[in-house]
Each structure stands twice: as C-alpha cells, then as structure tokens.
C-alpha cells in the first residue's frame, strides 16, 4: 500500500475527546468512560515502546469517537493481548506470526481478525507503527469472522432459543403470576417486552416512557389503532449519540396494558419520593425500566436542571443491571427445561434467538427475520432459516398428537358444571366466550386478572372448564386466527402464543370426553 495516500485525521496536541455516545474523556487518564455501559482501561498500552504508545492511543481515540463502546473495548482488549501473548512492544512480522499461531484454531480466527482491524486502521490514519510489510502480511490473511448463530443452530438448551413450550410457559406464568401478585408490574413488563420484541438489552435499556404510544397510521387487522414501542436502534452505521435512530414495533394490547400500569406505578412512586407531582414532559423522559434510587437522587427542585438531565443516558440502567433484573424476574416463574429437567438458563439474547427461530418456523425469509430483529443486513439472519430442518427433526408440529400427549398446557381441573365449581370455590366467577355467546367454565380464584378471557384461562391452573361446555368453538376460532395471522405474514408472536393455547383447548376437550364417559 502507498503510504502517501494516508491522512493523519487526529490532532495529537489535543488531549480531550468525545466518545460515540457523547461522553468526554482524556487520553491522559488510565480509564476512559465511553458510555453508561463501558469504561476501558488503557494501562496495558503503556507496555509498548513510547512512539508506539502514542499511535495506539490516538487510533483507540478514533474508535472511541466513531464506533460503539463495545467495539472500542474489543479493540483495546486485543491490543493488550498482542503484548501479553508475544512479549513484543512494537508491531512486527515476527510478533504478528506468533500471535496468529497462538490463535490458530478456526474458532479463534476472529481474534486475529480483531487485531487486524485495529492495526489496519492505525496504518490508514497515517501513523508509522505499522509499516508496509506488516500491513501487506495482514492483508494477505484469509480469516473467518466470529462464528455466527452457533447457539441457534445447535439448539443449545442453555444458550440457544427457548423451546416452544419454555417460551409459552414464560409468557403464561408471567400473566398468571402477575394476577396473583407473585411478580410486580415492573417484572412482568420487562419479561413481556423482551418476549415481544427480541431486542438487544442496550435497546431495551434505552427506552423512555414516551416511546410507548398508540397510532392510527397502520391498517392492521381491521383495527384503527395499534400500540407501538418506538425502540432505539443499535449498531447503526454512521450514527452516534444516545437514542439516535428508532424502529417502531407493534405490540399486543395486553402487553401495552401491563406497560401502562407499570408506568402509572413509576409515576406515583417517584412523585411520592420527591414530594411533588411530575410534569408531563418529565414523565415522558423517564426510563421505561429504571433505578428508583438513581432517579430520586436527582435535584428535582431545580426544574431547569432536571430538564437538561432527563433526556440523557445517565439516568438509564446499564445493560448489566437490566439483564440481571430480567434474569431474576424469569427465575421467579420456576420454568424448567424439558431437556435438562433443571430451571431454564436465562439471558437476554435467548429471547432474541427465540423470536428469530419462531419467525423461521412461520416460513419467514432472511430479509423478514433481519427486519424483525433490527439487523442492518441479513448475514446474521441466515442461521435461523438454517436451523429449521434441525428443529423439525427434534420438535413435532404444534398439532402433532405425540406432542399433545406430553404437553402440560392445560393445568386446571374439569368440573361437571357451575354448581360443582361453586361448591369447590365459593362464588366462583363464570367465564364467558362473548364472541360465541356461550359460557365455558369457572375461575378458581377471586383475585383480579386483566388477561384476555377465556383464551388465557385455558392455560391457567385455576381454570375449571365445564364438562359439557362448547370448547370446540374456542378451538375453531383459535385455529382460524392462527391461519389468518400466518396468511397475513404478521404478528408472529401472537401465532406462537396461540399454539400452546390451541393444545390446551384440545386437552380440555379430551379431558371433558374422559370426564363424561369415564
């Protein structure tokens, strides 16, 4: 490569810079705060000879200014690893060959590729620590990137997508436990948002209350209004700053209602804590998922200062804390893996993998899946389509008889009629199917429930279906809705949720036949 075309784009006399997310840092500091989630320690750079140190620091500044904090942290990490592995305090052919040999396994090639990204950028910025020979050597290497979709393709029971029944059980128990006050609205809202959107933790952490709204601009299923979450995008090329770009995601009304109640609780709790009512514009800027202590520590007496602070990232949860809250909430549900028999392993990305896998099951193509998961291209979406043949070998269709036999979708108890139900639970509420003008059973609890009856009832352990009720009408309607959704090519989450309900209703029909003919 001709060195004459390289341009030094950073002023080495400058000490203070602004990160991609708008955080100020100084190159004289050992630690650089890049955003709420990432602080990098550049101390290992001091192991290089003095002239190399300067070039490395200024190249790292370039990444901090124009790349995500995670990418910058990776660059810093692999620059440190080069010295740790090779003992070389400069970049030489010998050092690079030793580094590449150390990571010779196919699965580790991406670690070589990461270092190469950094050193090529250093060269392109016009710094002299990488010469032409070193550059040409790196440029000749044909390296694999990080393995994409391994957890999805392997259906790993701990790291891959949730199985269909694990996923549906998470949703069902979230609704049931919320109705029984076993989990809070905060916890239910967090779980349902991850289930519904499949977005990355950094995107969910960036949500504000104003991102939940109703719009009539979409003509969806003959409804004039659709509930929307306007989710901040991540990994947008050329974009910088907090909440720079957004994607509108439609959510079910039942999820929106949980979120609205969650927001009401936040507004009331915070108002009580700061001893004043919140202004509408203040409420709008609050994080949807928040740290109450962090919010109450703000100076709410200075409205001008508050108006400057609230739009910023600093009041939001770091992704590590948000992910821990999600893990703790799901663990309360007590869902067990069918593969291991142990409580399911929870991380935020399993929800993302599940949404992509469910889309593939519904015959969505890579472009649709990429849009669904908010990818900027399709390279990461292929693994979901490729995983379908393996899934087909391991998981039967939702309507498969053998799967029905082992599924525990229906957990209630069949009773003869309303009289028997009320003999077991005094004044048990009647459950009606309004669309078909009929009654299907009784509720075994007097606790408040805001989920959609009677559909949700078939999955509830408190449900007491009547032995002679027309449950087949519910089944027919669910199957019709499922077929319509697939034909429309939208609302994959709704279709997936209804799969387990369909099985539950069929199990109720079978249980009623057994009850009646004993």
RODO-2510 file (C-alpha; in nm, 4 decimals, decimal comma):
residues 518
     n   res          X          Y          Z
     1     x     0,0000     0,0000     0,0000
     2     x     0,1264     0,3504    -0,0873
     3     x     0,1928     0,5445     0,2330
     4     x     0,1465     0,8763     0,0561
     5     x    -0,2331     0,8420     0,0466
     6     x    -0,2645     0,8099     0,4232
     7     x    -0,4000     1,1070     0,6199
     8     x    -0,3434     1,1877     0,9852
     9     x    -0,7008     1,2719     1,0861
    10     x    -0,6439     1,3370     1,4584
    11     x    -0,4594     1,6222     1,6211
    12     x    -0,2053     1,4738     1,8601
    13     x    -0,1880     1,8003     2,0537
    14     x    -0,5473     1,7543     2,1662
    15     x    -0,5977     1,5703     2,4944
    16     x    -0,9759     1,5643     2,5425
    17     x    -1,2223     1,3953     2,3090
    18     x    -1,5914     1,2994     2,2987
    19     x    -1,6971     0,9375     2,2651
    20     x    -1,9517     0,7948     2,0219
    21     x    -2,2190     0,8300     2,2930
    22     x    -2,1205     1,1867     2,3860
    23     x    -1,9008     1,1202     2,6920
    24     x    -1,5878     1,3296     2,7385
    25     x    -1,2597     1,1513     2,8116
    26     x    -0,8928     1,2465     2,8317
    27     x    -0,6071     1,0470     2,6799
    28     x    -0,4048     1,1286     2,9916
    29     x    -0,6420     0,9208     3,2049
    30     x    -0,5896     0,5495     3,2592
    31     x    -0,9624     0,4826     3,2290
    32     x    -1,1929     0,6207     2,9617
    33     x    -1,5671     0,6319     3,0284
    34     x    -1,7260     0,5774     2,6867
    35     x    -2,0886     0,5436     2,7918
    36     x    -2,3046     0,4153     3,0747
    37     x    -2,2061     0,0548     2,9976
    38     x    -1,8378     0,0682     2,9073
    39     x    -1,5265     0,2043     3,0733
    40     x    -1,1969     0,0914     2,9206
    41     x    -0,8619     0,0652     3,0953
    42     x    -0,5747     0,1605     2,8646
    43     x    -0,2979     0,0776     3,1132
    44     x    -0,1692    -0,2189     2,9081
    45     x    -0,0886     0,0196     2,6230
    46     x     0,1938     0,1525     2,8424
    47     x     0,3761    -0,1782     2,7786
    48     x     0,4595    -0,0619     2,4241
    49     x     0,7583     0,1494     2,3330
    50     x     0,6879     0,5205     2,3634
    51     x     0,6367     0,6073     1,9963
    52     x     0,4003     0,3097     1,9519
    53     x     0,2018     0,4102     2,2608
    54     x     0,1092     0,7415     2,1034
    55     x    -0,0064     0,5819     1,7769
    56     x    -0,2107     0,3172     1,9573
    57     x    -0,3767     0,5708     2,1879
    58     x    -0,4734     0,8003     1,9001
    59     x    -0,6104     0,5069     1,6995
    60     x    -0,8105     0,3985     2,0015
    61     x    -0,9419     0,7560     2,0229
    62     x    -1,0660     0,7189     1,6648
    63     x    -1,2621     0,4051     1,7563
    64     x    -1,3975     0,5713     2,0715
    65     x    -1,5229     0,8658     1,8654
    66     x    -1,6757     0,6782     1,5734
    67     x    -1,7588     0,3243     1,6932
    68     x    -1,9715     0,1678     1,9634
    69     x    -1,8281     0,1364     2,3122
    70     x    -1,8293    -0,2444     2,2840
    71     x    -1,6285    -0,2384     1,9626
    72     x    -1,3820     0,0097     2,1121
    73     x    -1,3453    -0,2085     2,4224
    74     x    -1,2709    -0,5083     2,1981
    75     x    -1,0015    -0,3117     2,0146
    76     x    -0,8421    -0,2169     2,3450
    77     x    -0,8574    -0,5774     2,4680
    78     x    -0,6864    -0,7301     2,1639
    79     x    -0,4151    -0,4659     2,1558
    80     x    -0,3398    -0,5675     2,5139
    81     x    -0,3466    -0,9384     2,4207
    82     x    -0,0877    -0,8851     2,1452
    83     x     0,1718    -0,7797     2,4030
    84     x     0,0625    -1,0441     2,6566
    85     x     0,0994    -1,3253     2,4029
    86     x     0,4047    -1,2160     2,2056
    87     x     0,6021    -1,0006     2,4505
    88     x     0,6655    -0,7623     2,1591
    89     x     0,6475    -0,3917     2,2398
    90     x     0,6008    -0,2971     1,8739
    91     x     0,4222    -0,4428     1,5686
    92     x     0,6488    -0,6714     1,3690
    93     x     0,6151    -0,9643     1,1291
    94     x     0,7552    -1,1923     1,3967
    95     x     0,5084    -1,0695     1,6574
    96     x     0,2077    -1,0987     1,4258
    97     x     0,3025    -1,4511     1,3151
    98     x     0,3384    -1,5578     1,6785
    99     x     0,0011    -1,4012     1,7630
   100     x    -0,1668    -1,5712     1,4660
   101     x    -0,0092    -1,9051     1,5571
   102     x    -0,1361    -1,8720     1,9145
   103     x    -0,4916    -1,8350     1,7812
   104     x    -0,4537    -2,0956     1,5085
   105     x    -0,7810    -2,2793     1,5805
   106     x    -1,0615    -2,2000     1,3367
   107     x    -1,2906    -2,0889     1,6174
   108     x    -1,0282    -1,8343     1,7338
   109     x    -0,9528    -1,6756     1,3971
   110     x    -1,1817    -1,3847     1,4748
   111     x    -0,9360    -1,2816     1,7498
   112     x    -0,6699    -1,2390     1,4847
   113     x    -0,9186    -1,0543     1,2658
   114     x    -0,9974    -0,8136     1,5507
   115     x    -0,6326    -0,7185     1,5952
   116     x    -0,6006    -0,6771     1,2195
   117     x    -0,8946    -0,4340     1,2150
   118     x    -0,7171    -0,2176     1,4697
   119     x    -0,3757    -0,2255     1,3032
   120     x    -0,5171    -0,1548     0,9582
   121     x    -0,6979     0,1485     1,0976
   122     x    -0,3766     0,2658     1,2660
   123     x    -0,1998     0,2413     0,9294
   124     x    -0,4849     0,4141     0,7416
   125     x    -0,4828     0,7042     0,9892
   126     x    -0,1252     0,7751     0,8881
   127     x     0,0639     0,6535     1,1949
   128     x     0,4028     0,4879     1,1475
   129     x     0,3874     0,1991     1,3978
   130     x     0,2564    -0,0306     1,1232
   131     x     0,4821    -0,0338     0,8178
   132     x     0,4070    -0,1537     0,4629
   133     x     0,5459    -0,5045     0,5163
   134     x     0,3360    -0,5621     0,8278
   135     x     0,0296    -0,4254     0,6511
   136     x     0,0811    -0,6465     0,3446
   137     x     0,1245    -0,9545     0,5650
   138     x    -0,2055    -0,8887     0,7447
   139     x    -0,3792    -0,8064     0,4197
   140     x    -0,2801    -1,1467     0,2773
   141     x    -0,4510    -1,3416     0,5551
   142     x    -0,7895    -1,5000     0,4858
   143     x    -0,9613    -1,5144     0,8223
   144     x    -1,3011    -1,6289     0,9414
   145     x    -1,5148    -1,3927     1,1422
   146     x    -1,6723    -1,4818     1,4734
   147     x    -1,8960    -1,7858     1,4350
   148     x    -2,2487    -1,6617     1,3778
   149     x    -2,5542    -1,8375     1,5103
   150     x    -2,3841    -2,1341     1,6789
   151     x    -2,6244    -2,1294     1,9737
   152     x    -2,9228    -2,1085     1,7387
   153     x    -2,8067    -2,3816     1,5028
   154     x    -2,7175    -2,6212     1,7837
   155     x    -3,0435    -2,5575     1,9740
   156     x    -2,8262    -2,5354     2,2839
   157     x    -3,0615    -2,5834     2,5848
   158     x    -2,8742    -2,3192     2,7853
   159     x    -2,7597    -2,0654     2,5250
   160     x    -2,9884    -2,1211     2,2249
   161     x    -3,3529    -2,0301     2,1712
   162     x    -3,6092    -2,1363     2,4266
   163     x    -3,8091    -2,4413     2,3230
   164     x    -4,1659    -2,3586     2,2135
   165     x    -4,3083    -2,4758     2,5449
   166     x    -4,0456    -2,2999     2,7560
   167     x    -4,1266    -1,9759     2,5755
   168     x    -4,5020    -2,0131     2,6061
   169     x    -4,4697    -2,1119     2,9725
   170     x    -4,2695    -1,7950     3,0406
   171     x    -4,5488    -1,5852     2,8887
   172     x    -4,8318    -1,7775     3,0535
   173     x    -4,6774    -1,7797     3,4003
   174     x    -4,5893    -1,4122     3,3721
   175     x    -4,9581    -1,3332     3,3234
   176     x    -5,0689    -1,5789     3,5913
   177     x    -4,8110    -1,4689     3,8496
   178     x    -4,8912    -1,1027     3,7860
   179     x    -5,2599    -1,1701     3,8507
   180     x    -5,1650    -1,3464     4,1761
   181     x    -4,9225    -1,0686     4,2832
   182     x    -4,6288    -1,3084     4,2763
   183     x    -4,4362    -1,0721     4,0484
   184     x    -4,4529    -0,6942     4,0092
   185     x    -4,5712    -0,4940     3,7087
   186     x    -4,2067    -0,3925     3,6586
   187     x    -4,1016    -0,7572     3,6295
   188     x    -4,3968    -0,8533     3,4087
   189     x    -4,3381    -0,5552     3,1792
   190     x    -3,9684    -0,6378     3,1448
   191     x    -4,0333    -1,0026     3,0581
   192     x    -4,3115    -0,9296     2,8108
   193     x    -4,1111    -0,6600     2,6282
   194     x    -3,8190    -0,8984     2,5757
   195     x    -4,0579    -1,1741     2,4640
   196     x    -4,2437    -0,9482     2,2223
   197     x    -3,9579    -0,7539     2,0652
   198     x    -3,6446    -0,9692     2,0822
   199     x    -3,4379    -0,6528     2,1016
   200     x    -3,0882    -0,6294     2,2482
   201     x    -3,0518    -0,5288     2,6156
   202     x    -2,8914    -0,1970     2,5197
   203     x    -3,2010    -0,1112     2,3152
   204     x    -3,4473    -0,2014     2,5916
   205     x    -3,2363    -0,0106     2,8450
   206     x    -3,2626     0,3000     2,6254
   207     x    -3,6439     0,3046     2,6187
   208     x    -3,8233     0,6043     2,7631
   209     x    -4,1873     0,6288     2,8675
   210     x    -4,2663     0,8443     2,5639
   211     x    -4,1681     0,5503     2,3421
   212     x    -4,4979     0,3757     2,4243
   213     x    -4,7903     0,5202     2,2326
   214     x    -5,0930     0,4434     2,0169
   215     x    -5,1060     0,5253     1,6464
   216     x    -5,3696     0,5004     1,3763
   217     x    -5,1291     0,5170     1,0822
   218     x    -5,1221     0,1379     1,0357
   219     x    -5,4188    -0,0515     0,8942
   220     x    -5,3794    -0,3712     1,0950
   221     x    -5,6397    -0,6471     1,1209
   222     x    -5,9314    -0,4009     1,0763
   223     x    -5,8226    -0,2052     1,3857
   224     x    -5,7757     0,1697     1,3638
   225     x    -5,5251     0,1901     1,6475
   226     x    -5,2082    -0,0050     1,7163
   227     x    -4,9925     0,0055     2,0294
   228     x    -4,6324     0,0907     1,9458
   229     x    -4,2955     0,0727     2,1169
   230     x    -4,0568     0,3091     1,9412
   231     x    -3,7311     0,1261     2,0170
   232     x    -3,3888     0,2914     1,9873
   233     x    -3,1756     0,1200     1,7266
   234     x    -2,8300    -0,0210     1,7978
   235     x    -2,5306    -0,0757     1,5724
   236     x    -2,6408     0,1918     1,3239
   237     x    -2,3527     0,2665     1,0917
   238     x    -2,2594     0,6317     1,0818
   239     x    -2,4862     0,7172     1,3756
   240     x    -2,3639     0,8476     1,7076
   241     x    -2,5114     0,9624     2,0329
   242     x    -2,7815     0,8299     2,2622
   243     x    -3,1168     0,7358     2,1028
   244     x    -3,0092     0,8460     1,7546
   245     x    -3,2431     0,6295     1,5439
   246     x    -3,5600     0,4290     1,6114
   247     x    -3,7753     0,1438     1,4839
   248     x    -4,1478     0,1221     1,5559
   249     x    -4,2542    -0,2204     1,6862
   250     x    -4,6197    -0,3150     1,7236
   251     x    -4,7152    -0,4864     2,0487
   252     x    -5,0282    -0,6623     2,1683
   253     x    -5,2824    -0,4613     2,3644
   254     x    -5,2450    -0,6950     2,6648
   255     x    -4,8715    -0,6147     2,6804
   256     x    -4,9402    -0,2435     2,6416
   257     x    -5,1835    -0,2533     2,9343
   258     x    -4,9149    -0,4075     3,1565
   259     x    -4,6742    -0,1339     3,0476
   260     x    -4,9266     0,1442     3,1123
   261     x    -4,9851     0,0144     3,4658
   262     x    -4,6089    -0,0204     3,5176
   263     x    -4,5698     0,3444     3,4130
   264     x    -4,8503     0,4531     3,6467
   265     x    -4,6715     0,2813     3,9369
   266     x    -4,3434     0,4542     3,8479
   267     x    -4,5045     0,7978     3,8249
   268     x    -4,6863     0,7573     4,1568
   269     x    -4,3833     0,6109     4,3396
   270     x    -4,1438     0,8779     4,2147
   271     x    -4,3878     1,1600     4,2866
   272     x    -4,4242     1,0367     4,6447
   273     x    -4,0452     1,0066     4,6821
   274     x    -3,9724     1,3633     4,5645
   275     x    -4,2801     1,5188     4,7313
   276     x    -4,4198     1,6820     4,4180
   277     x    -4,6200     1,5984     4,1091
   278     x    -4,4223     1,5244     3,7962
   279     x    -4,4735     1,7391     3,4880
   280     x    -4,5907     1,5663     3,1693
   281     x    -4,2635     1,6442     2,9903
   282     x    -4,0691     1,4999     3,2852
   283     x    -4,2684     1,1758     3,2847
   284     x    -4,2129     1,1356     2,9106
   285     x    -3,8337     1,1461     2,9525
   286     x    -3,8157     0,8900     3,2351
   287     x    -3,6607     0,5494     3,1551
   288     x    -3,9204     0,2795     3,0967
   289     x    -3,7049     0,0452     3,3079
   290     x    -3,5495     0,2448     3,5847
   291     x    -3,3421     0,2516     3,9005
   292     x    -3,5607     0,4363     4,1514
   293     x    -3,2646     0,5258     4,3723
   294     x    -3,0842     0,6851     4,0785
   295     x    -3,3938     0,8898     3,9925
   296     x    -3,4631     1,0067     4,3465
   297     x    -3,1037     1,1282     4,3855
   298     x    -3,1600     1,3927     4,1160
   299     x    -3,2256     1,7524     4,2219
   300     x    -3,5977     1,7688     4,1432
   301     x    -3,6200     2,1132     4,2999
   302     x    -3,4303     2,2610     4,0045
   303     x    -3,6699     2,2087     3,7130
   304     x    -3,4325     2,3724     3,4635
   305     x    -3,1504     2,1368     3,5573
   306     x    -3,3871     1,8379     3,5565
   307     x    -3,4960     1,9238     3,2015
   308     x    -3,1315     1,9011     3,0921
   309     x    -3,0561     1,5732     3,2715
   310     x    -3,3651     1,3646     3,1906
   311     x    -3,3032     1,3262     2,8142
   312     x    -2,9552     1,1834     2,8795
   313     x    -2,8354     0,8252     2,9068
   314     x    -2,7009     0,8756     3,2576
   315     x    -3,0428     0,8200     3,4203
   316     x    -3,0924     0,4845     3,2451
   317     x    -2,9943     0,1397     3,3684
   318     x    -2,6646    -0,0089     3,2496
   319     x    -2,7347    -0,3217     3,0452
   320     x    -2,5709    -0,5432     3,3088
   321     x    -2,8238    -0,4289     3,5698
   322     x    -3,1154    -0,4548     3,3273
   323     x    -3,0164    -0,8094     3,2295
   324     x    -2,9879    -0,9100     3,5950
   325     x    -3,3372    -0,7757     3,6634
   326     x    -3,4653    -0,9837     3,3703
   327     x    -3,2920    -1,2994     3,4962
   328     x    -3,4277    -1,2514     3,8485
   329     x    -3,7812    -1,1956     3,7171
   330     x    -3,7844    -1,5060     3,4950
   331     x    -3,6369    -1,7243     3,7705
   332     x    -3,9373    -1,6378     3,9890
   333     x    -4,1563    -1,8135     3,7327
   334     x    -3,9930    -2,1506     3,8096
   335     x    -3,9828    -2,2675     3,4464
   336     x    -3,7894    -2,5913     3,3970
   337     x    -3,6114    -2,7130     3,0857
   338     x    -3,7571    -3,0227     2,9224
   339     x    -3,4056    -3,1133     2,8085
   340     x    -3,2266    -3,0953     3,1436
   341     x    -3,5091    -3,1017     3,3980
   342     x    -3,3394    -2,8060     3,5689
   343     x    -3,4562    -2,4442     3,5878
   344     x    -3,4048    -2,2825     3,2480
   345     x    -3,0913    -2,0785     3,1991
   346     x    -3,1825    -1,7172     3,1310
   347     x    -3,0030    -1,4485     2,9382
   348     x    -3,1437    -1,1638     2,7330
   349     x    -3,0256    -1,2986     2,3980
   350     x    -3,2251    -1,6224     2,4326
   351     x    -3,5403    -1,4144     2,3809
   352     x    -3,3859    -1,2688     2,0663
   353     x    -3,2878    -1,6118     1,9336
   354     x    -3,6378    -1,7404     2,0099
   355     x    -3,8092    -1,4625     1,8158
   356     x    -3,5897    -1,5305     1,5116
   357     x    -3,6429    -1,9064     1,5348
   358     x    -4,0204    -1,8638     1,5691
   359     x    -4,0178    -1,6449     1,2595
   360     x    -3,8305    -1,9138     1,0662
   361     x    -4,0869    -2,1722     1,1752
   362     x    -4,3546    -1,9492     1,0262
   363     x    -4,1671    -1,9613     0,6926
   364     x    -4,0295    -1,6079     0,7154
   365     x    -3,7310    -1,5392     0,4906
   366     x    -3,3963    -1,3926     0,5905
   367     x    -3,4978    -1,0369     0,4955
   368     x    -3,8079    -1,0513     0,7149
   369     x    -3,6117    -1,2021     1,0041
   370     x    -3,3386    -0,9411     0,9699
   371     x    -3,6005    -0,6637     0,9878
   372     x    -3,7773    -0,8339     1,2782
   373     x    -3,4520    -0,8461     1,4782
   374     x    -3,3410    -0,4985     1,3670
   375     x    -3,0288    -0,6182     1,1821
   376     x    -2,8780    -0,3805     0,9285
   377     x    -2,8089    -0,6734     0,6920
   378     x    -2,9010    -1,0424     0,6543
   379     x    -2,5719    -1,2140     0,7417
   380     x    -2,6856    -1,2962     1,0973
   381     x    -3,0384    -1,3938     0,9940
   382     x    -2,9389    -1,6980     0,7860
   383     x    -2,8776    -1,9142     1,0928
   384     x    -3,2466    -1,9026     1,1845
   385     x    -3,3572    -2,0328     0,8466
   386     x    -3,0814    -2,2950     0,8514
   387     x    -3,1903    -2,4125     1,1966
   388     x    -3,5395    -2,5095     1,0840
   389     x    -3,4510    -2,8565     0,9439
   390     x    -3,2792    -2,9418     1,2730
   391     x    -3,5776    -2,8129     1,4663
   392     x    -3,8090    -3,0205     1,2531
   393     x    -3,6168    -3,3334     1,3490
   394     x    -3,6384    -3,2575     1,7208
   395     x    -3,9732    -3,0821     1,7650
   396     x    -4,3048    -3,2020     1,6223
   397     x    -4,5598    -2,9698     1,4720
   398     x    -4,7827    -2,7992     1,7288
   399     x    -5,0752    -3,0122     1,6196
   400     x    -4,8843    -3,3409     1,6383
   401     x    -5,0648    -3,5998     1,8542
   402     x    -4,7475    -3,7238     2,0247
   403     x    -4,6674    -3,3704     2,1377
   404     x    -5,0179    -3,3233     2,2765
   405     x    -4,9744    -3,6376     2,4811
   406     x    -4,6762    -3,4999     2,6705
   407     x    -4,7655    -3,1303     2,6778
   408     x    -4,8848    -2,9850     3,0081
   409     x    -5,0571    -2,6853     2,8551
   410     x    -5,3857    -2,7404     3,0413
   411     x    -5,3233    -2,7389     3,4156
   412     x    -5,6734    -2,6831     3,5533
   413     x    -5,9452    -2,9267     3,6586
   414     x    -6,2616    -3,0278     3,4714
   415     x    -6,5868    -2,9931     3,6681
   416     x    -6,9384    -3,1042     3,5778
   417     x    -7,0928    -2,7581     3,5754
   418     x    -7,1118    -2,4228     3,7506
   419     x    -7,2767    -2,5745     4,0576
   420     x    -6,9838    -2,8093     4,1138
   421     x    -6,7365    -2,5253     4,0545
   422     x    -6,9049    -2,3088     4,3182
   423     x    -6,9118    -2,5987     4,5610
   424     x    -6,5307    -2,6032     4,5385
   425     x    -6,4746    -2,2255     4,5233
   426     x    -6,7496    -2,0148     4,6771
   427     x    -6,8993    -1,7683     4,4264
   428     x    -6,6565    -1,8803     4,1554
   429     x    -6,6806    -1,6355     3,8651
   430     x    -6,8349    -1,7566     3,5421
   431     x    -6,6097    -1,7405     3,2348
   432     x    -6,7898    -1,6490     2,9134
   433     x    -6,6899    -1,6604     2,5499
   434     x    -6,8510    -1,3380     2,4329
   435     x    -6,7773    -1,3873     2,0617
   436     x    -6,9848    -1,7080     2,0581
   437     x    -7,2336    -1,6014     2,3283
   438     x    -7,1620    -1,9024     2,5494
   439     x    -7,0059    -1,9959     2,8857
   440     x    -6,7083    -2,2324     2,9097
   441     x    -6,6184    -2,2656     3,2775
   442     x    -6,5442    -2,1015     3,6110
   443     x    -6,2474    -1,9206     3,7624
   444     x    -6,0942    -2,0810     4,0692
   445     x    -5,9671    -1,7553     4,2177
   446     x    -6,1216    -1,4228     4,3150
   447     x    -5,8005    -1,2314     4,2510
   448     x    -5,8032    -0,9596     3,9863
   449     x    -5,6934    -1,0737     3,6410
   450     x    -5,6566    -0,8406     3,3423
   451     x    -5,5697    -1,1041     3,0830
   452     x    -5,7909    -1,1954     2,7916
   453     x    -6,0637    -1,4411     2,8937
   454     x    -6,1405    -1,7118     2,8045
   455     x    -5,8290    -1,7630     2,5881
   456     x    -5,5797    -1,7157     2,8715
   457     x    -5,7965    -1,9235     3,1062
   458     x    -5,7198    -2,2492     2,9251
   459     x    -5,3545    -2,2087     3,0260
   460     x    -5,4277    -2,1159     3,3882
   461     x    -5,4064    -2,3652     3,6728
   462     x    -5,7119    -2,2003     3,8362
   463     x    -5,9410    -2,2698     3,5381
   464     x    -6,2337    -2,5079     3,5943
   465     x    -6,3788    -2,5891     3,2497
   466     x    -6,7336    -2,7253     3,2445
   467     x    -6,7585    -3,0768     3,1084
   468     x    -7,0391    -3,0011     2,8610
   469     x    -6,9354    -2,6516     2,7505
   470     x    -6,8755    -2,5838     2,3775
   471     x    -6,4946    -2,5720     2,3985
   472     x    -6,4761    -2,6694     2,0322
   473     x    -6,5950    -2,3187     1,9396
   474     x    -6,2916    -2,1700     2,1144
   475     x    -6,0639    -2,4165     1,9352
   476     x    -6,2117    -2,3366     1,5943
   477     x    -6,1670    -1,9645     1,6488
   478     x    -5,8036    -2,0008     1,7647
   479     x    -5,7101    -2,2134     1,4654
   480     x    -5,8783    -1,9644     1,2310
   481     x    -5,6904    -1,6729     1,3900
   482     x    -5,3632    -1,8640     1,3663
   483     x    -5,4150    -1,9397     0,9975
   484     x    -5,5155    -1,5786     0,9296
   485     x    -5,2046    -1,4430     1,1022
   486     x    -4,9736    -1,6689     0,9059
   487     x    -5,1516    -1,5788     0,5809
   488     x    -5,1124    -1,2083     0,6642
   489     x    -4,7423    -1,2604     0,7364
   490     x    -4,7510    -1,0603     1,0558
   491     x    -4,7672    -1,0857     1,4357
   492     x    -4,5568    -1,3990     1,4667
   493     x    -4,5510    -1,3702     1,8450
   494     x    -4,9316    -1,3889     1,8594
   495     x    -4,9317    -1,7002     1,6425
   496     x    -4,6688    -1,8635     1,8624
   497     x    -4,8577    -1,7854     2,1815
   498     x    -5,1778    -1,9288     2,0383
   499     x    -5,0018    -2,2566     1,9546
   500     x    -4,9872    -2,3562     2,3184
   501     x    -5,3397    -2,2323     2,3814
   502     x    -5,4662    -2,4450     2,0920
   503     x    -5,3115    -2,7523     2,2521
   504     x    -5,4549    -2,6535     2,5902
   505     x    -5,8074    -2,6232     2,4482
   506     x    -5,7712    -2,9587     2,2731
   507     x    -5,6554    -3,1124     2,6016
   508     x    -5,9630    -2,9675     2,7737
   509     x    -6,1841    -3,1240     2,5050
   510     x    -6,0122    -3,4594     2,5560
   511     x    -6,0401    -3,4286     2,9360
   512     x    -6,4114    -3,3463     2,9089
   513     x    -6,4715    -3,6544     2,6928
   514     x    -6,2952    -3,8671     2,9531
   515     x    -6,4938    -3,6982     3,2334
   516     x    -6,8266    -3,7569     3,0593
   517     x    -6,7622    -4,1141     2,9519
   518     x    -6,5381    -4,2107     3,2434
***
